[in-house]
């Protein structure tokens, strides 16, 4: 899993829902999400960080590398228009902080926030433009938007729909645990079910339901352990293991945009380089990757 692929999950981590009173024996539908309305305002803080070390061995040649990729930003967003499914298609974001972890470049915009018009056209492509007529976006912000943002608003998108694939099909009570199939998890992560070897550990748990600020906040934990028989087309002599925990926070029901999630994960192992051309038959690629992704969304009162 490359950092870019790993970061793609970040867009999927803001499952949203709404108010309810905590009740003993209550059950909750974890597949619901908030349907946005024009005029909704939310505050978003998102940080995605991937650290990796790798070694490529080709005969007597050894190449090593390490690095950090990712981004962090803070903004407030006002939804202007939604589609028939309640997904924002036009919104204005007001950015107050931007950080490119890869280059260690940052912009503290608290004293002079930057307003960005965000939209998704009929062709599905994202559009970004400065709200102030004729102004240009700061190059760092524009680059991160193009690299890491799909053009939707805070709770928009197919990412939320994707996470529904790993939720139980019927309402569950606190403490419930459900299995997740290989086919389901591969709709969230870009793996193929045939790549997954024996020993996978895939399940979800509804950990708690706690009243907070007038909402009944649910905590859901997803356990994901995938021993991979191959990686990026390369055979693994021993399974390369992707091991992650995703913790989701979302209100019960579907009436408020508040929510958030954290993912902590690692991917470690060895793969054999393809034998072809001048490539040594014993060439290998060794990877040690760690990812931490967090996103919080809260309504602006």
Secondary structure, DSSP 8 states (H G I E B T S, - for coil): --HHHHHHGGGG---B-------TT-EE-TT------TT-EEEEEEEEEEEEEEEEEETTEEEEEEEEEEEEEEEEEEEEEE-TTS-EEEEEEEEEEEEETTTTEEEE-SSS-EEEEEEE-TTS-EEEEESSTT----HHHHHHHHHH--S--TT-SHHHHHHGGGS-SS-EETT-EEE--HHHHTTTSS--GGGB-TT-EEEEEEEEEEEETTEEEEEEEEEEEEEEEEETTEEEEEEEEEEEEEEEEEESSSS---EEEEEEEEEEEEEE----TT--TT-EEEEEEEEEEEEEEEE--
